[in-house]
Amino acid sequence: MTLTRQLSEAFFHAPKSILLIRSKTFQWLFVYLLAGLAIFSLFTWQLLENEQNLKNLLLDYFFPTSWHEISEQLAMFLYDSQAKTVVANAIMSGSLVLASMFLFPIKEQYSAVFERESGLSDGSEREFPLMIQAWEEVKLFLFYLTAQSIILWIGYYPYSWASWLSIILSYLFLFYTFGIDFISPTLQRHRVGYTLMLKALFKRPWVTLGFGVLFSLPIIGIAQFAMRFEELTLVELTGILFIANIFFLTLAVPAGTRIACSLMGEVKNTRPPRQKNKVIAYSCMLITLTFMLFLHGGLVTSLHHKSQLLKAQYDVDWDSFDFDLPNFSQLLNGKALSKMSFNVEIKNPTEFDIVIENSEIWVEKKEKVIAQIDLAGFEIPAGQTRQVKIKLDSNSDLGKITNFREILEHWRVDLHLELWPGIPFIVNIAE
């Protein structure tokens, strides 16, 4: 299939096929739409009803009860670290997975009826056995999970290149998975498995991506509009996107069926992947998924261990203070280096170890860094009390304070902990 034909199928023939819907297809369209609205509404309702319970469960795991009110923002680190576009695209991809899990039989009948009524059927339908269909869906779900975990991991890094890369990959993933999700039922109905299907579609990427772009753009627009309302919680945003997306998913079924039928001959003429290549591909996917789950799990564990610092009890030994102040010339130049150390007795009453690596305290005024204080790391085993020597190396630049009339205003102090190499966890101490 040439590039021109791929684009014409995606942007012209596929949406035009909606006009070919007849009476029986209309019936299945409404069944799919109503079932989708019911399932997504129920899912959203359960999330909203249990939002506070889920939130409290998360906060109880990370923070003491007395800290809930001020620590909620910290508990949302995994959400806030991502670009909002990546989060919205992940929600929309999640709606595809949820629809596939609960609406697959209805989508299959809807697609099959449309294929016959519109005259696209060649009479060669042969469904896979139910167990094989289930196994195919499991493989596709693992593929989705692997790709999404990679995108989210890239988004954790606070660098502009990482943010842009995660956004671009999230869009490509959303478009491509949207195409696969609605092209696949017809191909499966003609005994085409996902490995052969993915190979054929990778060779013709523009028809799949184009289809995904066309039917994803409306919900992307809704997502961008909804994200302007900062008072919306993550659960409320998820509910809005899930319910809105079901209307576009409903229209995508006949359009995806049309594309699958136009690709049928070329897909069946594609040489199936060799068994050796399939084993290598599945092995790489499982190894990557296992590695990504290990990384995400390590990140959450690191966050959990560091959050125990908020539950500890402290007793400062005021007689242990030792300091090295900057000389007079350094103060006149505005730049100064000072060192300070003191002992703190820390009691860890929790059942988890407190592990703090080397970290930094940043002092800012009007978003300009005035001082960076290096804090040496320490560890307090669960249930134990230890005396820790806190060493502070401060590097300050008072020359950045240009308006001394506002000397007491616009200050911010943040503690920068390293959750993972290159991934900081920022705790606002004062503002």
C-alpha positions as CSV (number, residue, x, y, z in Angstrom):
1,M,0.0,0.0,0.0
2,T,1.6,3.3,-1.1
3,L,1.9,6.3,1.2
4,T,-0.8,8.2,-0.7
5,R,-3.3,5.3,-0.4
6,Q,-2.4,4.8,3.3
7,L,-3.3,8.5,4.0
8,S,-6.4,8.4,1.8
9,E,-7.7,5.3,3.7
10,A,-7.0,6.9,7.1
11,F,-8.3,10.4,6.5
12,F,-11.0,9.9,3.8
13,H,-12.3,6.3,3.3
14,A,-12.3,5.4,6.9
15,P,-14.4,8.3,8.2
16,K,-16.6,8.1,5.1
17,S,-17.5,4.5,5.9
18,I,-19.6,5.7,8.8
19,L,-22.1,6.8,6.2
20,L,-22.5,3.1,5.2
21,I,-24.0,2.2,8.6
22,R,-27.4,0.4,8.2
23,S,-30.2,-0.8,10.5
24,K,-28.6,-3.8,12.3
25,T,-25.2,-2.0,12.6
26,F,-27.1,1.0,14.2
27,Q,-28.5,-1.4,16.7
28,W,-25.1,-2.7,17.7
29,L,-23.8,0.9,17.6
30,F,-26.3,1.8,20.3
31,V,-25.6,-1.4,22.3
32,Y,-21.8,-0.6,22.3
33,L,-22.4,3.1,23.2
34,L,-24.8,2.3,26.0
35,A,-22.7,-0.5,27.4
36,G,-19.6,1.7,27.2
37,L,-21.4,4.6,28.9
38,A,-22.6,2.2,31.6
39,I,-19.2,0.7,32.3
40,F,-17.3,4.0,32.2
41,S,-19.9,5.7,34.3
42,L,-19.8,2.9,36.9
43,F,-16.0,3.0,36.9
44,T,-16.0,6.8,37.3
45,W,-18.6,6.7,40.0
46,Q,-16.7,4.1,42.0
47,L,-13.5,6.2,41.7
48,L,-15.3,9.3,42.9
49,E,-17.1,7.5,45.7
50,N,-13.9,6.0,47.0
51,E,-11.5,8.9,46.1
52,Q,-11.0,9.9,49.7
53,N,-10.6,6.3,50.9
54,L,-8.0,5.6,48.1
55,K,-6.3,8.9,49.0
56,N,-6.2,8.1,52.7
57,L,-4.9,4.7,52.0
58,L,-2.0,6.2,50.0
59,L,-1.4,8.9,52.6
60,D,-1.5,6.3,55.5
61,Y,1.2,4.3,53.7
62,F,3.5,7.3,53.2
63,F,2.7,9.7,56.1
64,P,1.5,9.9,59.7
65,T,-2.2,11.0,60.2
66,S,-1.2,14.4,61.5
67,W,0.7,15.1,58.3
68,H,-2.2,14.3,55.9
69,E,-3.3,17.9,55.3
70,I,0.2,19.2,54.4
71,S,1.6,16.1,52.8
72,E,-1.0,15.4,50.1
73,Q,0.9,17.3,47.5
74,L,4.0,15.2,48.3
75,A,2.1,12.0,47.9
76,M,1.1,13.1,44.4
77,F,4.8,13.2,43.3
78,L,4.4,10.4,40.7
79,Y,1.5,12.4,39.1
80,D,3.0,15.9,39.3
81,S,6.4,14.8,37.9
82,Q,4.8,14.0,34.6
83,A,3.8,16.5,31.9
84,K,0.1,16.9,32.0
85,T,-0.2,15.9,28.3
86,V,1.5,12.6,29.1
87,V,-1.0,12.0,32.0
88,A,-3.9,12.9,29.7
89,N,-2.7,10.6,27.0
90,A,-2.1,7.8,29.5
91,I,-5.7,8.2,30.7
92,M,-7.0,7.9,27.1
93,S,-4.8,4.9,26.5
94,G,-6.3,3.5,29.7
95,S,-9.8,4.0,28.4
96,L,-8.8,1.9,25.3
97,V,-7.6,-0.9,27.6
98,L,-10.7,-0.7,29.7
99,A,-13.0,-0.8,26.7
100,S,-11.1,-3.8,25.2
101,M,-11.4,-5.7,28.5
102,F,-15.1,-5.2,29.0
103,L,-16.5,-4.4,25.5
104,F,-14.6,-6.7,23.3
105,P,-17.4,-9.2,22.6
106,I,-19.8,-6.3,21.7
107,K,-17.2,-4.6,19.6
108,E,-16.6,-7.8,17.7
109,Q,-20.3,-8.2,16.9
110,Y,-20.6,-4.6,16.0
111,S,-17.7,-4.8,13.6
112,A,-18.8,-8.1,12.1
113,V,-22.3,-6.8,11.4
114,F,-21.0,-3.7,9.8
115,E,-18.6,-5.7,7.7
116,R,-21.5,-7.8,6.3
117,E,-24.0,-5.0,5.9
118,S,-21.6,-2.7,4.1
119,G,-20.5,-5.3,1.6
120,L,-16.9,-5.5,2.8
121,S,-17.1,-9.1,3.8
122,D,-15.6,-11.8,1.6
123,G,-17.1,-14.7,3.6
124,S,-13.8,-15.9,5.0
125,E,-14.5,-15.2,8.6
126,R,-13.1,-17.8,11.0
127,E,-12.9,-16.8,14.6
128,F,-10.1,-17.9,16.9
129,P,-11.1,-20.2,19.8
130,L,-12.0,-18.2,22.8
131,M,-8.9,-19.2,24.8
132,I,-6.6,-18.0,21.9
133,Q,-8.5,-14.7,21.7
134,A,-8.0,-14.2,25.4
135,W,-4.2,-15.0,25.1
136,E,-3.9,-12.6,22.2
137,E,-5.5,-9.8,24.3
138,V,-3.1,-10.7,27.2
139,K,-0.1,-10.2,24.9
140,L,-1.4,-6.9,23.6
141,F,-2.0,-5.7,27.2
142,L,1.6,-6.6,28.1
143,F,2.8,-4.7,25.0
144,Y,0.7,-1.6,26.1
145,L,2.0,-1.9,29.7
146,T,5.6,-2.1,28.6
147,A,5.4,0.9,26.3
148,Q,3.5,3.0,28.8
149,S,5.9,2.2,31.7
150,I,8.9,3.3,29.5
151,I,7.1,6.6,28.6
152,L,6.3,7.4,32.3
153,W,9.8,6.6,33.4
154,I,11.3,9.0,30.9
155,G,8.8,11.6,32.2
156,Y,10.2,11.4,35.7
157,Y,13.4,13.1,34.8
158,P,13.2,16.9,35.3
159,Y,15.0,17.8,32.0
160,S,13.4,19.6,29.0
161,W,14.6,16.9,26.6
162,A,13.0,14.2,28.7
163,S,9.7,16.0,29.0
164,W,9.5,16.6,25.2
165,L,10.5,13.0,24.5
166,S,7.9,11.6,26.9
167,I,5.2,13.8,25.3
168,I,6.2,12.8,21.7
169,L,6.3,9.1,22.6
170,S,2.9,9.4,24.5
171,Y,1.3,10.8,21.4
172,L,2.8,8.2,19.0
173,F,1.8,5.5,21.5
174,L,-1.8,6.8,21.8
175,F,-2.2,7.1,18.0
176,Y,-0.7,3.8,17.2
177,T,-2.6,1.8,19.9
178,F,-5.9,3.5,18.9
179,G,-5.3,2.2,15.4
180,I,-4.4,-1.3,16.5
181,D,-7.3,-1.5,18.9
182,F,-9.9,-0.9,16.2
183,I,-8.2,-2.5,13.2
184,S,-7.4,-5.7,15.0
185,P,-11.0,-7.2,15.6
186,T,-11.6,-7.6,11.8
187,L,-8.2,-9.1,11.2
188,Q,-8.6,-11.5,14.1
189,R,-11.9,-12.5,12.7
190,H,-10.0,-13.7,9.6
191,R,-7.4,-15.7,11.6
192,V,-4.7,-13.0,11.7
193,G,-2.8,-13.1,15.1
194,Y,-1.3,-10.0,16.7
195,T,2.3,-10.9,15.8
196,L,1.5,-11.1,12.1
197,M,-0.8,-8.1,12.4
198,L,1.8,-5.9,14.1
199,K,4.5,-6.9,11.5
200,A,2.1,-5.9,8.7
201,L,1.0,-2.7,10.3
202,F,4.6,-1.7,11.1
203,K,5.3,-1.9,7.4
204,R,2.4,0.4,6.7
205,P,2.6,2.8,9.7
206,W,0.9,5.8,8.2
207,V,-2.5,4.3,7.8
208,T,-2.5,3.2,11.5
209,L,-1.1,6.5,12.8
210,G,-3.4,8.5,10.5
211,F,-6.4,6.6,11.7
212,G,-5.3,7.1,15.3
213,V,-4.7,10.8,14.8
214,L,-8.1,11.4,13.2
215,F,-10.2,9.7,15.9
216,S,-8.0,10.8,18.8
217,L,-7.9,14.6,18.0
218,P,-11.3,15.4,19.3
219,I,-10.7,13.8,22.7
220,I,-7.2,15.3,22.8
221,G,-8.9,18.7,22.4
222,I,-11.3,18.0,25.2
223,A,-8.4,16.9,27.4
224,Q,-6.5,20.1,26.7
225,F,-9.6,22.2,27.5
226,A,-10.3,20.2,30.7
227,M,-6.8,20.5,32.0
228,R,-7.2,24.3,32.1
229,F,-9.4,23.9,35.1
230,E,-6.9,23.4,37.9
231,E,-9.6,22.6,40.4
232,L,-10.3,19.3,38.7
233,T,-8.7,16.3,40.5
234,L,-7.0,13.5,38.7
235,V,-10.1,11.3,39.3
236,E,-12.5,13.9,37.9
237,L,-10.3,14.4,34.9
238,T,-10.2,10.6,34.3
239,G,-14.0,10.4,34.5
240,I,-14.5,13.2,32.1
241,L,-12.1,11.8,29.5
242,F,-13.4,8.2,29.9
243,I,-17.1,9.2,29.3
244,A,-16.3,11.6,26.5
245,N,-14.0,9.2,24.8
246,I,-16.7,6.4,24.5
247,F,-18.5,8.5,21.8
248,F,-15.4,8.6,19.6
249,L,-14.6,4.9,20.3
250,T,-18.1,4.0,19.1
251,L,-17.6,5.8,15.7
252,A,-14.1,4.3,15.4
253,V,-15.4,0.7,15.1
254,P,-16.8,0.8,11.6
255,A,-13.9,3.1,10.4
256,G,-11.4,0.6,11.7
257,T,-13.3,-2.3,10.1
258,R,-13.1,-0.5,6.7
259,I,-9.3,-0.1,7.1
260,A,-8.8,-3.7,8.1
261,C,-10.8,-4.9,5.1
262,S,-8.7,-2.7,2.8
263,L,-5.5,-4.2,4.3
264,M,-6.7,-7.8,4.4
265,G,-5.1,-9.0,1.2
266,E,-1.7,-7.4,2.0
267,V,-1.7,-8.6,5.6
268,K,-2.5,-12.2,4.6
269,N,0.3,-12.1,1.9
270,T,2.8,-10.9,4.6
271,R,5.2,-13.7,5.6
272,P,4.5,-14.6,9.3
273,P,7.3,-13.9,11.7
274,R,9.6,-16.9,12.3
275,Q,9.2,-18.7,15.6
276,K,12.7,-17.8,16.6
277,N,12.0,-14.1,16.0
278,K,8.7,-14.3,17.9
279,V,10.5,-15.9,20.9
280,I,13.1,-13.1,20.8
281,A,10.5,-10.4,20.6
282,Y,8.4,-11.8,23.4
283,S,11.5,-12.4,25.5
284,C,12.7,-8.8,25.0
285,M,9.3,-7.4,25.9
286,L,9.1,-9.5,29.1
287,I,12.6,-8.6,30.1
288,T,11.9,-4.9,29.4
289,L,8.6,-5.0,31.3
290,T,10.3,-6.8,34.3
291,F,13.1,-4.2,34.3
292,M,10.6,-1.3,34.1
293,L,8.5,-2.7,36.9
294,F,11.7,-3.1,39.0
295,L,12.6,0.6,38.4
296,H,9.1,1.9,39.1
297,G,8.9,-0.3,42.2
298,G,12.3,0.9,43.3
299,L,11.2,4.5,42.8
300,V,8.1,4.0,45.0
301,T,10.1,2.2,47.6
302,S,12.7,5.0,47.7
303,L,9.8,7.5,48.1
304,H,8.3,5.5,50.9
305,H,11.6,5.1,52.8
306,K,12.4,8.8,52.5
307,S,8.8,9.8,53.6
308,Q,9.4,8.0,56.9
309,L,11.6,11.0,57.7
310,L,8.4,12.9,58.4
311,K,7.3,10.4,61.1
312,A,10.6,10.4,63.0
313,Q,11.2,12.1,66.3
314,Y,14.2,14.5,66.7
315,D,16.3,15.8,69.5
316,V,19.0,18.3,68.6
317,D,22.2,18.4,70.7
318,W,22.7,22.2,70.9
319,D,26.2,21.8,72.5
320,S,27.5,20.0,69.4
321,F,27.3,23.0,67.0
322,D,30.5,23.6,65.0
323,F,30.8,26.1,62.2
324,D,33.2,27.9,59.8
325,L,31.9,31.3,58.8
326,P,32.9,33.1,55.5
327,N,35.6,35.8,55.8
328,F,34.8,39.5,55.4
329,S,36.0,39.8,51.8
330,Q,33.6,37.0,50.7
331,L,30.7,38.8,52.3
332,L,31.6,42.0,50.6
333,N,31.7,40.2,47.2
334,G,28.2,38.7,47.8
335,K,29.5,35.1,47.5
336,A,30.3,33.0,50.5
337,L,31.1,29.4,51.5
338,S,30.3,28.3,55.0
339,K,30.3,25.0,56.9
340,M,28.3,23.9,59.8
341,S,27.8,20.6,61.7
342,F,25.7,19.5,64.7
343,N,24.4,16.2,66.2
344,V,20.8,15.1,66.1
345,E,19.3,12.1,67.9
346,I,16.7,10.6,65.6
347,K,14.2,8.0,66.7
348,N,12.5,6.0,63.9
349,P,9.2,4.6,65.4
350,T,8.1,3.0,62.1
351,E,8.6,-0.5,60.8
352,F,10.6,0.8,57.8
353,D,14.1,2.0,57.5
354,I,14.8,5.7,56.9
355,V,17.3,6.0,54.1
356,I,18.4,9.5,53.0
357,E,21.3,9.8,50.5
358,N,23.3,13.0,50.0
359,S,20.8,15.8,49.3
360,E,20.5,19.6,49.0
361,I,18.6,22.4,50.5
362,W,17.9,25.2,47.9
363,V,17.1,28.7,49.1
364,E,15.5,30.9,46.4
365,K,14.2,34.4,46.2
366,K,11.9,35.3,43.3
367,E,13.0,32.0,41.6
368,K,16.7,32.9,41.8
369,V,18.9,30.5,43.7
370,I,20.5,32.4,46.6
371,A,22.1,29.5,48.4
372,Q,22.6,25.7,48.0
373,I,23.3,23.7,51.2
374,D,24.7,20.2,50.9
375,L,23.3,17.7,53.4
376,A,25.2,14.5,54.0
377,G,23.1,11.3,53.9
378,F,22.3,9.0,56.8
379,E,20.2,5.9,57.6
380,I,18.1,5.0,60.6
381,P,17.0,1.3,60.9
382,A,13.3,0.6,61.7
383,G,12.5,0.9,65.4
384,Q,16.0,2.2,66.4
385,T,17.4,5.5,67.7
386,R,20.7,6.8,66.4
387,Q,22.7,9.9,66.7
388,V,23.4,11.5,63.3
389,K,26.0,14.1,62.6
390,I,24.4,16.6,60.2
391,K,27.0,18.4,58.0
392,L,25.9,21.5,56.1
393,D,28.1,23.0,53.3
394,S,26.4,26.2,52.1
395,N,27.4,28.0,48.9
396,S,25.5,31.3,48.8
397,D,25.4,34.2,46.4
398,L,23.9,37.2,48.1
399,G,24.7,39.4,45.1
400,K,21.5,38.2,43.4
401,I,19.5,40.1,46.0
402,T,19.0,43.4,44.1
403,N,16.0,44.9,45.9
404,F,16.7,45.2,49.6
405,R,13.3,46.8,50.2
406,E,11.8,43.4,49.8
407,I,14.5,41.6,51.8
408,L,11.9,39.6,53.9
409,E,9.6,38.8,51.0
410,H,9.4,36.1,48.2
411,W,11.7,33.5,49.9
412,R,11.4,29.8,49.2
413,V,13.3,26.9,50.8
414,D,13.2,23.4,49.3
415,L,14.7,20.1,50.3
416,H,15.9,18.2,47.2
417,L,16.1,14.5,47.8
418,E,17.3,12.1,45.1
419,L,14.7,9.3,44.7
420,W,16.7,7.8,41.9
421,P,19.9,8.9,40.1
422,G,18.8,12.0,38.2
423,I,15.2,12.1,39.7
424,P,14.8,14.6,42.5
425,F,12.0,14.6,45.1
426,I,11.4,18.2,46.2
427,V,9.9,18.9,49.6
428,N,8.9,22.5,50.2
429,I,10.1,23.5,53.7
430,A,9.1,27.1,53.7
431,E,7.7,29.7,51.4
